[in-house]
Amino acid sequence: MALLDTATTAVPVGGPELPQERRLVTELPGPRSAAILARKADAVASGVGHTVPVAAVAAGGGVVVDADGNSLIDLGSGIAVTTVGNAHPKIAAAVAAQAAQFTHTCFMISPYESYIEVAEALNRITPGDFAKKTALFNSGAEAVENAIKIARKHTGRQAVVAFDHGYHGRTNLTMALTAKAMPYKSGFGPFAPEVYRAAASYPFRDGLTGPEAAARAILQLEKQIGADNLAAVIIEPIQGEGGFIVPAEGFLNAIVDWCRANGVVFIADEVQTGFARTGAMFASDIFGIEPDLITTAKGIAGGLPLAAVTGRAEIMDASHSGGLGGTYGGNPIACAAALAAIDVFENDGMIERAREIETLLKDRLATIQQNDPRVGDIRGHGAMIAAEFVDPETNAPDAALTAAVAKACIAQGVIVLTCGTFGNVIRFLPPLSIGDDLLNEGIDIVAAALAAVAR
């Protein structure tokens, strides 16, 4: 069954040539999307939910087009994946060329140059002026699991510390690292042992300086776990699913210094923050930290499944031969896409564009905040900006308001995503290929949706 009736309607071509406009020709979902979503309900496990009630058939620039011909403004980028823009011409060409050459050999059986080239590029562009090595995997959760494996092997220790509000994946080990129960952990235990949690820096809610928040966390590490037992500390430099929480200045630096002094591997989870998303190639660069290991995925390959662990060569080499890998890890098509994406990030002004988007979003959201105290906080870097919604009388999180605003935006053809430990944050993750006109129109819709919800 075709997504569109091709006898009467041409399937649109994606990429930057797609008309850059918000266009609603039906209510959402339209009849074609509704029929496809009904098939989803019959065929796909109910645990695989979806946010936007449409069936996508094309995307590019700053829009997603559905099976009914509706064109939605994309402020989500597939959760920070299509950072360079959907169906980017350089990536599409690289994928097509590699697919025609060969699609798989398994790097562990017959290695190929593109995997090595991706590793060389990551070793070069990730933070830290020291010898590095890389291993490639399929997903952010898989990269995190392997980073923990590597750290444990290197140190000979077992314990791992993650932080409040952190998100690291949906596998058993990464669920243990993830802080939020619903929908990620509830009912899926027991979880991997020797995982502990420390208090993070959340300036809007804890009011602590970076050094104060770090001292609180370090006290927990020393008293509840003990440095001699600790293999690794893992944290997102800007916490993503937890609410785009930007730590107070000096927090991460103090944690890194403590790890260095105690032989603990510091892992930066940059799955969501990596590759120009924050207005720097990596968020660690913003804070002036050099992780021992860094995990990447999402934006690394422009929509193809690829992930990596990159870090100090002596740590990365701790594993015995055969201890790392996977059948599909570093698939040649994904590697071709990654090399094209890295070229775009480095040479096509992506970092500068992320900073322009930051200025636009923060200025627009600040204006909304001036007129509506329910917008309690605006934060983030680059094209990774959040608005936290609260009860203005108590500062308590307002998840109901957040959900209502997001639902109204989607109904009007603007894709926005919610997040936050308390469910009260809307996160803005537009592709860097979006134009200012579309971005401003999207924020206009957000402002109207907020205004329409009674105070």
C-alpha positions as a Markdown table, in Angstrom:
| # | Residue | x | y | z |
|---|---|---|---|---|
| 1 | Met | 0.0 | 0.0 | 0.0 |
| 2 | Ala | 1.6 | 3.3 | -1.1 |
| 3 | Leu | 1.8 | 6.2 | 1.2 |
| 4 | Leu | 0.2 | 8.4 | -1.4 |
| 5 | Asp | -2.1 | 7.5 | -4.3 |
| 6 | Thr | 0.5 | 8.0 | -7.0 |
| 7 | Ala | -2.1 | 7.9 | -9.7 |
| 8 | Thr | -3.3 | 11.3 | -8.5 |
| 9 | Thr | -0.6 | 12.7 | -6.3 |
| 10 | Ala | 3.2 | 12.7 | -6.8 |
| 11 | Val | 5.3 | 11.8 | -3.8 |
| 12 | Pro | 7.3 | 14.9 | -3.0 |
| 13 | Val | 11.0 | 14.9 | -3.2 |
| 14 | Gly | 12.7 | 15.7 | 0.1 |
| 15 | Gly | 15.8 | 17.8 | 0.8 |
| 16 | Pro | 16.4 | 21.5 | 0.7 |
| 17 | Glu | 14.4 | 21.9 | -2.6 |
| 18 | Leu | 11.2 | 21.1 | -0.8 |
| 19 | Pro | 9.0 | 24.2 | -0.5 |
| 20 | Gln | 9.8 | 25.9 | 2.8 |
| 21 | Glu | 6.4 | 26.7 | 4.0 |
| 22 | Arg | 3.9 | 25.7 | 6.7 |
| 23 | Arg | 0.9 | 24.4 | 4.9 |
| 24 | Leu | -2.2 | 22.7 | 6.3 |
| 25 | Val | -4.6 | 21.2 | 3.8 |
| 26 | Thr | -6.3 | 18.9 | 6.3 |
| 27 | Glu | -6.7 | 18.6 | 10.0 |
| 28 | Leu | -4.0 | 16.4 | 11.6 |
| 29 | Pro | -4.1 | 13.6 | 11.0 |
| 30 | Gly | -5.5 | 13.8 | 7.5 |
| 31 | Pro | -7.2 | 10.7 | 6.0 |
| 32 | Arg | -4.1 | 9.2 | 4.5 |
| 33 | Ser | -2.0 | 9.6 | 7.7 |
| 34 | Ala | -4.9 | 8.3 | 9.7 |
| 35 | Ala | -5.1 | 5.2 | 7.6 |
| 36 | Ile | -1.3 | 4.6 | 8.0 |
| 37 | Leu | -1.5 | 5.2 | 11.7 |
| 38 | Ala | -4.3 | 2.7 | 12.0 |
| 39 | Arg | -2.0 | 0.1 | 10.3 |
| 40 | Lys | 0.7 | 1.1 | 12.8 |
| 41 | Ala | -1.7 | 0.3 | 15.7 |
| 42 | Asp | -2.3 | -3.1 | 14.2 |
| 43 | Ala | 1.3 | -4.0 | 13.3 |
| 44 | Val | 3.6 | -2.2 | 15.6 |
| 45 | Ala | 4.0 | -2.9 | 19.4 |
| 46 | Ser | 2.0 | -0.4 | 21.4 |
| 47 | Gly | 5.1 | 0.5 | 23.4 |
| 48 | Val | 6.5 | 2.3 | 20.4 |
| 49 | Gly | 4.6 | 5.6 | 20.6 |
| 50 | His | 4.7 | 8.7 | 18.5 |
| 51 | Thr | 4.4 | 12.4 | 19.2 |
| 52 | Val | 3.0 | 13.9 | 15.9 |
| 53 | Pro | -0.1 | 12.3 | 14.3 |
| 54 | Val | 1.2 | 12.3 | 10.8 |
| 55 | Ala | 2.9 | 9.8 | 8.4 |
| 56 | Ala | 5.9 | 11.5 | 6.9 |
| 57 | Val | 6.7 | 11.2 | 3.2 |
| 58 | Ala | 9.4 | 13.9 | 2.7 |
| 59 | Ala | 11.5 | 16.3 | 4.7 |
| 60 | Gly | 14.1 | 18.9 | 4.1 |
| 61 | Gly | 15.2 | 22.4 | 5.1 |
| 62 | Gly | 12.9 | 23.2 | 8.0 |
| 63 | Val | 9.8 | 21.2 | 7.1 |
| 64 | Val | 8.3 | 17.7 | 7.2 |
| 65 | Val | 5.6 | 16.8 | 4.7 |
| 66 | Asp | 3.0 | 14.2 | 5.5 |
| 67 | Ala | 1.0 | 11.7 | 3.4 |
| 68 | Asp | -1.9 | 14.2 | 3.0 |
| 69 | Gly | 0.3 | 17.0 | 1.7 |
| 70 | Asn | 0.5 | 19.0 | 4.9 |
| 71 | Ser | 3.8 | 20.7 | 5.5 |
| 72 | Leu | 4.9 | 21.1 | 9.1 |
| 73 | Ile | 7.6 | 23.3 | 10.5 |
| 74 | Asp | 10.2 | 21.1 | 12.1 |
| 75 | Leu | 11.5 | 22.3 | 15.4 |
| 76 | Gly | 12.6 | 18.8 | 16.5 |
| 77 | Ser | 15.0 | 17.4 | 13.9 |
| 78 | Gly | 14.0 | 13.9 | 14.7 |
| 79 | Ile | 15.3 | 14.5 | 18.3 |
| 80 | Ala | 18.5 | 16.4 | 17.2 |
| 81 | Val | 19.4 | 13.9 | 14.4 |
| 82 | Thr | 18.9 | 15.8 | 11.2 |
| 83 | Thr | 21.0 | 18.8 | 12.3 |
| 84 | Val | 22.4 | 19.5 | 8.8 |
| 85 | Gly | 18.9 | 19.2 | 7.4 |
| 86 | Asn | 17.0 | 16.2 | 6.2 |
| 87 | Ala | 18.1 | 14.5 | 2.9 |
| 88 | His | 21.1 | 16.8 | 2.7 |
| 89 | Pro | 22.4 | 16.6 | -0.9 |
| 90 | Lys | 26.0 | 15.7 | 0.2 |
| 91 | Ile | 24.8 | 13.0 | 2.5 |
| 92 | Ala | 22.3 | 11.6 | 0.0 |
| 93 | Ala | 25.0 | 11.4 | -2.7 |
| 94 | Ala | 27.5 | 9.8 | -0.4 |
| 95 | Val | 24.9 | 7.2 | 0.7 |
| 96 | Ala | 23.9 | 6.4 | -2.9 |
| 97 | Ala | 27.5 | 6.0 | -4.0 |
| 98 | Gln | 28.4 | 3.7 | -1.1 |
| 99 | Ala | 25.2 | 1.6 | -1.5 |
| 100 | Ala | 26.1 | 1.0 | -5.1 |
| 101 | Gln | 29.6 | -0.1 | -4.1 |
| 102 | Phe | 28.9 | -2.4 | -1.1 |
| 103 | Thr | 26.5 | -2.3 | 1.7 |
| 104 | His | 28.2 | -4.5 | 4.3 |
| 105 | Thr | 31.1 | -6.7 | 5.0 |
| 106 | Cys | 31.3 | -6.4 | 8.9 |
| 107 | Phe | 34.3 | -4.3 | 9.8 |
| 108 | Met | 35.4 | -7.1 | 12.2 |
| 109 | Ile | 35.6 | -9.5 | 9.2 |
| 110 | Ser | 36.8 | -7.4 | 6.3 |
| 111 | Pro | 37.7 | -3.8 | 7.4 |
| 112 | Tyr | 37.2 | -0.8 | 5.0 |
| 113 | Glu | 38.7 | 2.6 | 4.8 |
| 114 | Ser | 35.6 | 4.7 | 5.6 |
| 115 | Tyr | 35.3 | 3.3 | 9.1 |
| 116 | Ile | 38.9 | 4.3 | 9.7 |
| 117 | Glu | 38.3 | 7.8 | 8.1 |
| 118 | Val | 35.4 | 8.4 | 10.5 |
| 119 | Ala | 37.6 | 7.4 | 13.5 |
| 120 | Glu | 40.4 | 9.7 | 12.3 |
| 121 | Ala | 37.9 | 12.6 | 11.9 |
| 122 | Leu | 36.4 | 12.0 | 15.4 |
| 123 | Asn | 39.9 | 11.7 | 16.9 |
| 124 | Arg | 40.7 | 15.1 | 15.4 |
| 125 | Ile | 37.6 | 17.1 | 16.1 |
| 126 | Thr | 36.6 | 15.9 | 19.6 |
| 127 | Pro | 37.9 | 17.9 | 22.6 |
| 128 | Gly | 41.4 | 17.3 | 23.9 |
| 129 | Asp | 44.9 | 17.7 | 22.4 |
| 130 | Phe | 46.1 | 14.1 | 23.2 |
| 131 | Ala | 46.3 | 10.8 | 21.4 |
| 132 | Lys | 42.8 | 9.3 | 20.8 |
| 133 | Lys | 41.2 | 6.3 | 19.4 |
| 134 | Thr | 37.6 | 5.6 | 18.3 |
| 135 | Ala | 35.2 | 2.6 | 18.1 |
| 136 | Leu | 32.0 | 2.8 | 16.1 |
| 137 | Phe | 28.5 | 1.4 | 17.1 |
| 138 | Asn | 24.9 | 1.8 | 16.1 |
| 139 | Ser | 23.1 | 3.9 | 18.7 |
| 140 | Gly | 23.7 | 6.4 | 21.5 |
| 141 | Ala | 22.8 | 3.7 | 24.1 |
| 142 | Glu | 25.2 | 1.3 | 22.6 |
| 143 | Ala | 28.0 | 3.9 | 22.7 |
| 144 | Val | 27.2 | 4.6 | 26.3 |
| 145 | Glu | 27.3 | 0.9 | 27.2 |
| 146 | Asn | 30.6 | 0.5 | 25.5 |
| 147 | Ala | 32.1 | 3.6 | 27.2 |
| 148 | Ile | 31.2 | 2.0 | 30.6 |
| 149 | Lys | 32.7 | -1.3 | 29.5 |
| 150 | Ile | 35.9 | 0.4 | 28.5 |
| 151 | Ala | 36.2 | 2.5 | 31.7 |
| 152 | Arg | 35.7 | -0.6 | 33.9 |
| 153 | Lys | 38.3 | -2.5 | 31.9 |
| 154 | His | 40.8 | 0.3 | 32.1 |
| 155 | Thr | 40.3 | 1.0 | 35.9 |
| 156 | Gly | 39.6 | -2.5 | 37.1 |
| 157 | Arg | 36.7 | -0.9 | 39.1 |
| 158 | Gln | 33.0 | -1.5 | 38.9 |
| 159 | Ala | 31.0 | 1.4 | 40.2 |
| 160 | Val | 29.6 | 4.1 | 37.8 |
| 161 | Val | 28.0 | 7.4 | 38.7 |
| 162 | Ala | 25.3 | 9.2 | 36.7 |
| 163 | Phe | 23.4 | 12.3 | 37.6 |
| 164 | Asp | 19.9 | 13.5 | 38.5 |
| 165 | His | 18.0 | 14.5 | 35.3 |
| 166 | Gly | 20.3 | 12.5 | 33.1 |
| 167 | Tyr | 19.2 | 10.4 | 30.1 |
| 168 | His | 21.5 | 7.8 | 28.6 |
| 169 | Gly | 19.3 | 5.3 | 26.8 |
| 170 | Arg | 16.8 | 2.4 | 27.0 |
| 171 | Thr | 19.0 | -0.7 | 27.2 |
| 172 | Asn | 19.3 | -2.4 | 30.6 |
| 173 | Leu | 22.5 | -0.7 | 31.6 |
| 174 | Thr | 21.6 | 2.7 | 30.2 |
| 175 | Met | 18.1 | 2.5 | 31.9 |
| 176 | Ala | 20.0 | 2.2 | 35.1 |
| 177 | Leu | 22.0 | 5.3 | 34.3 |
| 178 | Thr | 18.9 | 7.2 | 33.2 |
| 179 | Ala | 17.1 | 9.1 | 36.0 |
| 180 | Lys | 13.5 | 9.3 | 34.8 |
| 181 | Ala | 11.2 | 6.4 | 35.4 |
| 182 | Met | 8.3 | 7.1 | 33.0 |
| 183 | Pro | 8.3 | 6.2 | 30.3 |
| 184 | Tyr | 11.9 | 4.9 | 30.2 |
| 185 | Lys | 12.3 | 2.6 | 33.1 |
| 186 | Ser | 9.0 | 1.8 | 34.8 |
| 187 | Gly | 8.3 | -1.9 | 34.9 |
| 188 | Phe | 11.5 | -2.9 | 33.1 |
| 189 | Gly | 13.8 | -3.8 | 36.0 |
| 190 | Pro | 15.8 | -5.2 | 37.6 |
| 191 | Phe | 18.6 | -3.0 | 36.3 |
| 192 | Ala | 22.3 | -3.4 | 36.0 |
| 193 | Pro | 24.1 | -3.2 | 39.4 |
| 194 | Glu | 26.8 | -0.8 | 40.6 |
| 195 | Val | 25.2 | 2.3 | 39.2 |
| 196 | Tyr | 24.8 | 5.2 | 41.5 |
| 197 | Arg | 23.3 | 8.7 | 41.2 |
| 198 | Ala | 24.6 | 12.1 | 42.3 |
| 199 | Ala | 22.9 | 15.5 | 42.4 |
| 200 | Ala | 23.4 | 17.6 | 39.3 |
| 201 | Ser | 23.6 | 21.3 | 38.8 |
| 202 | Tyr | 20.2 | 22.8 | 38.0 |
| 203 | Pro | 20.6 | 26.6 | 38.5 |
| 204 | Phe | 16.9 | 27.5 | 38.0 |
| 205 | Arg | 15.8 | 25.1 | 40.7 |
| 206 | Asp | 18.8 | 24.7 | 43.2 |
| 207 | Gly | 20.2 | 28.2 | 43.1 |
| 208 | Leu | 23.7 | 26.9 | 43.7 |
| 209 | Thr | 26.9 | 28.2 | 42.1 |
| 210 | Gly | 28.9 | 25.7 | 40.1 |
| 211 | Pro | 31.5 | 25.1 | 42.8 |
| 212 | Glu | 28.7 | 24.6 | 45.4 |
| 213 | Ala | 26.8 | 22.1 | 43.3 |
| 214 | Ala | 30.1 | 20.3 | 42.5 |
| 215 | Ala | 31.0 | 20.1 | 46.2 |
| 216 | Arg | 27.6 | 18.6 | 47.0 |
| 217 | Ala | 28.0 | 16.0 | 44.2 |
| 218 | Ile | 31.6 | 15.1 | 45.2 |
| 219 | Leu | 30.6 | 14.6 | 48.8 |
| 220 | Gln | 28.1 | 12.0 | 47.6 |
| 221 | Leu | 30.8 | 10.3 | 45.5 |
| 222 | Glu | 33.3 | 10.1 | 48.3 |
| 223 | Lys | 30.9 | 9.1 | 51.1 |
| 224 | Gln | 28.4 | 6.9 | 49.3 |
| 225 | Ile | 30.6 | 5.1 | 46.8 |
| 226 | Gly | 34.3 | 5.9 | 47.5 |
| 227 | Ala | 36.7 | 7.0 | 44.8 |
| 228 | Asp | 38.7 | 3.7 | 44.9 |
| 229 | Asn | 35.5 | 1.8 | 43.8 |
| 230 | Leu | 34.6 | 4.2 | 41.0 |
| 231 | Ala | 35.3 | 3.4 | 37.4 |
| 232 | Ala | 33.6 | 6.3 | 35.7 |
| 233 | Val | 31.4 | 9.4 | 36.0 |
| 234 | Ile | 29.1 | 10.0 | 33.1 |
| 235 | Ile | 27.1 | 13.2 | 32.4 |
| 236 | Glu | 25.6 | 15.1 | 29.5 |
| 237 | Pro | 27.3 | 18.5 | 29.5 |
| 238 | Ile | 23.9 | 20.0 | 28.8 |
| 239 | Gln | 21.3 | 17.5 | 30.1 |
| 240 | Gly | 18.9 | 16.7 | 27.2 |
| 241 | Glu | 15.8 | 14.7 | 28.1 |
| 242 | Gly | 16.1 | 16.1 | 31.7 |
| 243 | Gly | 15.2 | 19.5 | 30.5 |
| 244 | Phe | 18.1 | 21.1 | 28.5 |
| 245 | Ile | 19.7 | 21.9 | 31.9 |
| 246 | Val | 22.8 | 24.0 | 31.5 |
| 247 | Pro | 25.0 | 23.5 | 34.6 |
| 248 | Ala | 26.3 | 26.5 | 36.5 |
| 249 | Glu | 29.7 | 27.8 | 35.6 |
| 250 | Gly | 32.5 | 25.7 | 37.1 |
| 251 | Phe | 30.4 | 22.7 | 37.9 |
| 252 | Leu | 31.7 | 20.4 | 35.2 |
| 253 | Asn | 35.3 | 21.7 | 35.6 |
| 254 | Ala | 35.3 | 20.7 | 39.3 |
| 255 | Ile | 33.9 | 17.3 | 38.6 |
| 256 | Val | 36.5 | 16.7 | 35.9 |
| 257 | Asp | 39.3 | 17.9 | 38.2 |
| 258 | Trp | 38.1 | 15.5 | 40.9 |
| 259 | Cys | 38.0 | 12.6 | 38.5 |
| 260 | Arg | 41.5 | 13.3 | 37.3 |
| 261 | Ala | 42.8 | 13.4 | 40.9 |
| 262 | Asn | 41.2 | 10.1 | 41.7 |
| 263 | Gly | 41.8 | 8.0 | 38.6 |
| 264 | Val | 38.1 | 8.1 | 37.6 |
| 265 | Val | 37.2 | 8.1 | 33.9 |
| 266 | Phe | 35.1 | 11.2 | 33.0 |
| 267 | Ile | 32.7 | 10.4 | 30.2 |
| 268 | Ala | 30.8 | 13.1 | 28.4 |
| 269 | Asp | 27.6 | 11.9 | 26.8 |
| 270 | Glu | 27.3 | 14.2 | 23.8 |
| 271 | Val | 24.8 | 12.1 | 21.9 |
| 272 | Gln | 22.4 | 15.0 | 21.8 |
| 273 | Thr | 24.8 | 18.0 | 22.2 |
| 274 | Gly | 27.4 | 17.0 | 19.7 |
| 275 | Phe | 28.1 | 18.1 | 16.2 |
| 276 | Ala | 27.4 | 21.9 | 16.1 |
| 277 | Arg | 24.1 | 21.6 | 17.9 |
| 278 | Thr | 25.1 | 23.9 | 20.7 |
| 279 | Gly | 27.0 | 26.5 | 18.7 |
| 280 | Ala | 30.3 | 24.6 | 19.2 |
| 281 | Met | 31.3 | 21.4 | 17.7 |
| 282 | Phe | 30.8 | 19.8 | 21.1 |
| 283 | Ala | 29.2 | 21.2 | 24.2 |
| 284 | Ser | 32.3 | 20.2 | 26.2 |
| 285 | Asp | 34.1 | 23.0 | 24.2 |
| 286 | Ile | 31.7 | 25.6 | 25.7 |
| 287 | Phe | 32.6 | 24.6 | 29.2 |
| 288 | Gly | 36.3 | 24.2 | 28.6 |
| 289 | Ile | 36.5 | 20.5 | 29.6 |
| 290 | Glu | 38.3 | 17.6 | 28.0 |
| 291 | Pro | 36.5 | 14.3 | 28.6 |
| 292 | Asp | 38.5 | 11.1 | 28.9 |
| 293 | Leu | 35.8 | 9.5 | 26.8 |
| 294 | Ile | 33.0 | 11.1 | 24.7 |
| 295 | Thr | 30.0 | 9.3 | 23.3 |
| 296 | Thr | 28.4 | 10.6 | 20.1 |
| 297 | Ala | 25.4 | 9.6 | 17.9 |
| 298 | Lys | 22.3 | 11.4 | 16.6 |
| 299 | Gly | 23.7 | 14.1 | 14.4 |
| 300 | Ile | 26.8 | 12.2 | 13.5 |
| 301 | Ala | 25.5 | 10.8 | 10.2 |
| 302 | Gly | 22.6 | 13.0 | 9.1 |
| 303 | Gly | 19.9 | 10.4 | 9.8 |
| 304 | Leu | 21.8 | 7.1 | 9.3 |
| 305 | Pro | 22.3 | 4.9 | 12.4 |
| 306 | Leu | 25.9 | 5.4 | 13.7 |
| 307 | Ala | 27.4 | 6.1 | 17.1 |
| 308 | Ala | 30.9 | 6.3 | 18.5 |
| 309 | Val | 33.1 | 6.2 | 21.6 |
| 310 | Thr | 36.2 | 8.4 | 21.3 |
| 311 | Gly | 38.8 | 9.0 | 23.9 |
| 312 | Arg | 42.3 | 8.8 | 25.3 |
| 313 | Ala | 44.2 | 6.1 | 23.4 |
| 314 | Glu | 45.4 | 4.4 | 26.5 |
| 315 | Ile | 41.9 | 4.0 | 27.9 |
| 316 | Met | 40.3 | 3.0 | 24.5 |
| 317 | Asp | 43.0 | 0.3 | 24.2 |
| 318 | Ala | 42.2 | -1.3 | 27.5 |
| 319 | Ser | 39.9 | -3.8 | 26.0 |
| 320 | His | 41.2 | -7.1 | 24.7 |
| 321 | Ser | 40.9 | -7.8 | 20.9 |
| 322 | Gly | 37.3 | -8.8 | 20.2 |
| 323 | Gly | 36.0 | -7.1 | 23.3 |
| 324 | Leu | 34.4 | -4.3 | 21.3 |
| 325 | Gly | 32.4 | -4.3 | 18.1 |
| 326 | Gly | 29.1 | -5.5 | 16.7 |
| 327 | Thr | 27.8 | -6.8 | 13.4 |
| 328 | Tyr | 26.6 | -3.5 | 12.1 |
| 329 | Gly | 28.8 | -1.1 | 14.1 |
| 330 | Gly | 30.4 | 1.3 | 11.6 |
| 331 | Asn | 28.3 | 0.1 | 8.7 |
| 332 | Pro | 29.8 | 1.4 | 5.4 |
| 333 | Ile | 26.7 | 3.3 | 4.4 |
| 334 | Ala | 26.5 | 5.1 | 7.7 |
| 335 | Cys | 30.2 | 5.8 | 7.6 |
| 336 | Ala | 29.8 | 7.4 | 4.2 |
| 337 | Ala | 27.0 | 9.6 | 5.6 |
| 338 | Ala | 29.1 | 10.5 | 8.6 |
| 339 | Leu | 32.0 | 11.7 | 6.5 |
| 340 | Ala | 29.7 | 13.8 | 4.4 |
| 341 | Ala | 28.0 | 15.2 | 7.5 |
| 342 | Ile | 31.3 | 16.0 | 9.2 |
| 343 | Asp | 32.4 | 17.9 | 6.0 |
| 344 | Val | 29.2 | 19.9 | 6.2 |
| 345 | Phe | 29.6 | 20.7 | 9.9 |
| 346 | Glu | 33.2 | 21.8 | 9.4 |
| 347 | Asn | 32.9 | 23.7 | 6.1 |
| 348 | Asp | 29.4 | 24.9 | 5.5 |
| 349 | Gly | 28.9 | 27.3 | 8.4 |
| 350 | Met | 26.9 | 25.1 | 10.7 |
| 351 | Ile | 28.4 | 26.3 | 14.0 |
| 352 | Glu | 27.8 | 29.9 | 13.0 |
| 353 | Arg | 24.2 | 29.1 | 12.0 |
| 354 | Ala | 23.6 | 27.4 | 15.3 |
| 355 | Arg | 24.6 | 30.6 | 17.1 |
| 356 | Glu | 22.3 | 32.7 | 14.9 |
| 357 | Ile | 19.4 | 30.4 | 15.8 |
| 358 | Glu | 20.3 | 30.8 | 19.4 |
| 359 | Thr | 20.1 | 34.5 | 19.2 |
| 360 | Leu | 16.7 | 34.4 | 17.4 |
| 361 | Leu | 15.2 | 31.9 | 19.7 |
| 362 | Lys | 16.3 | 33.5 | 22.9 |
| 363 | Asp | 15.2 | 36.9 | 21.8 |
| 364 | Arg | 11.8 | 35.7 | 20.8 |
| 365 | Leu | 11.3 | 33.6 | 23.9 |
| 366 | Ala | 12.4 | 36.4 | 26.1 |
| 367 | Thr | 9.8 | 38.6 | 24.7 |
| 368 | Ile | 7.1 | 36.0 | 25.3 |
| 369 | Gln | 8.5 | 35.6 | 28.9 |
| 370 | Gln | 8.2 | 39.3 | 29.6 |
| 371 | Asn | 4.4 | 39.1 | 28.9 |
| 372 | Asp | 3.8 | 35.7 | 30.5 |
| 373 | Pro | 5.4 | 34.7 | 33.8 |
| 374 | Arg | 4.4 | 31.1 | 33.2 |
| 375 | Val | 7.6 | 30.9 | 31.2 |
| 376 | Gly | 9.9 | 30.4 | 34.2 |
| 377 | Asp | 13.2 | 29.9 | 32.5 |
| 378 | Ile | 14.8 | 30.1 | 29.0 |
| 379 | Arg | 18.1 | 28.4 | 28.6 |
| 380 | Gly | 20.4 | 26.5 | 26.3 |
| 381 | His | 23.1 | 27.0 | 23.7 |
| 382 | Gly | 23.0 | 27.1 | 19.9 |
| 383 | Ala | 20.0 | 25.4 | 18.3 |
| 384 | Met | 19.3 | 23.6 | 21.6 |
| 385 | Ile | 17.1 | 25.9 | 23.5 |
| 386 | Ala | 14.4 | 25.3 | 26.1 |
| 387 | Ala | 11.5 | 27.1 | 27.8 |
| 388 | Glu | 10.5 | 25.8 | 31.2 |
| 389 | Phe | 6.8 | 26.3 | 32.2 |
| 390 | Val | 5.8 | 26.9 | 35.8 |
| 391 | Asp | 3.1 | 28.1 | 38.1 |
| 392 | Pro | 4.2 | 31.8 | 38.5 |
| 393 | Glu | 2.9 | 31.9 | 42.0 |
| 394 | Thr | 4.9 | 28.9 | 43.3 |
| 395 | Asn | 7.5 | 28.2 | 40.6 |
| 396 | Ala | 6.2 | 24.6 | 40.6 |
| 397 | Pro | 6.5 | 22.8 | 37.3 |
| 398 | Asp | 3.4 | 23.0 | 35.1 |
| 399 | Ala | 3.4 | 19.8 | 33.0 |
| 400 | Ala | -0.3 | 20.3 | 32.0 |
| 401 | Leu | 0.4 | 23.7 | 30.5 |
| 402 | Thr | 3.4 | 22.3 | 28.6 |
| 403 | Ala | 1.4 | 19.5 | 27.2 |
| 404 | Ala | -1.4 | 21.8 | 26.1 |
| 405 | Val | 0.9 | 24.2 | 24.4 |
| 406 | Ala | 2.8 | 21.4 | 22.5 |
| 407 | Lys | -0.5 | 19.8 | 21.4 |
| 408 | Ala | -1.8 | 23.1 | 20.1 |
| 409 | Cys | 1.4 | 23.8 | 18.2 |
| 410 | Ile | 1.4 | 20.4 | 16.5 |
| 411 | Ala | -2.3 | 20.9 | 15.6 |
| 412 | Gln | -1.2 | 24.1 | 13.8 |
| 413 | Gly | 1.6 | 22.4 | 11.9 |
| 414 | Val | 4.6 | 23.1 | 14.2 |
| 415 | Ile | 6.5 | 20.1 | 15.5 |
| 416 | Val | 7.7 | 20.8 | 19.0 |
| 417 | Leu | 9.0 | 18.3 | 21.6 |
| 418 | Thr | 8.5 | 18.3 | 25.4 |
| 419 | Cys | 11.1 | 17.0 | 27.9 |
| 420 | Gly | 12.2 | 17.5 | 31.5 |
| 421 | Thr | 12.2 | 15.4 | 34.6 |
| 422 | Phe | 8.9 | 17.1 | 35.5 |
| 423 | Gly | 7.5 | 17.2 | 32.0 |
| 424 | Asn | 7.3 | 21.0 | 31.9 |
| 425 | Val | 9.9 | 21.9 | 29.3 |
| 426 | Ile | 9.5 | 22.5 | 25.5 |
| 427 | Arg | 12.7 | 22.0 | 23.7 |
| 428 | Phe | 13.6 | 23.7 | 20.4 |
| 429 | Leu | 15.9 | 21.6 | 18.2 |
| 430 | Pro | 15.4 | 23.0 | 14.7 |
| 431 | Pro | 17.6 | 21.7 | 11.9 |
| 432 | Leu | 20.4 | 24.2 | 11.1 |
| 433 | Ser | 19.0 | 24.4 | 7.6 |
| 434 | Ile | 15.8 | 26.1 | 8.7 |
| 435 | Gly | 15.3 | 29.7 | 7.5 |
| 436 | Asp | 14.6 | 32.6 | 9.8 |
| 437 | Asp | 11.1 | 33.1 | 8.3 |
| 438 | Leu | 10.0 | 29.6 | 9.2 |
| 439 | Leu | 11.7 | 29.8 | 12.6 |
| 440 | Asn | 9.9 | 33.0 | 13.4 |
| 441 | Glu | 6.6 | 31.6 | 12.2 |
| 442 | Gly | 7.1 | 28.6 | 14.4 |
| 443 | Ile | 7.7 | 30.8 | 17.5 |
| 444 | Asp | 4.6 | 32.8 | 16.5 |
| 445 | Ile | 2.6 | 29.6 | 16.7 |
| 446 | Val | 4.1 | 28.8 | 20.1 |
| 447 | Ala | 3.3 | 32.2 | 21.4 |
| 448 | Ala | -0.3 | 32.0 | 20.2 |
| 449 | Ala | -0.7 | 28.5 | 21.7 |
| 450 | Leu | 0.5 | 29.7 | 25.1 |
| 451 | Ala | -1.7 | 32.8 | 25.0 |
| 452 | Ala | -4.7 | 30.6 | 24.2 |
| 453 | Val | -4.3 | 28.5 | 27.4 |
| 454 | Ala | -6.1 | 30.2 | 30.2 |
| 455 | Arg | -3.9 | 31.3 | 33.1 |
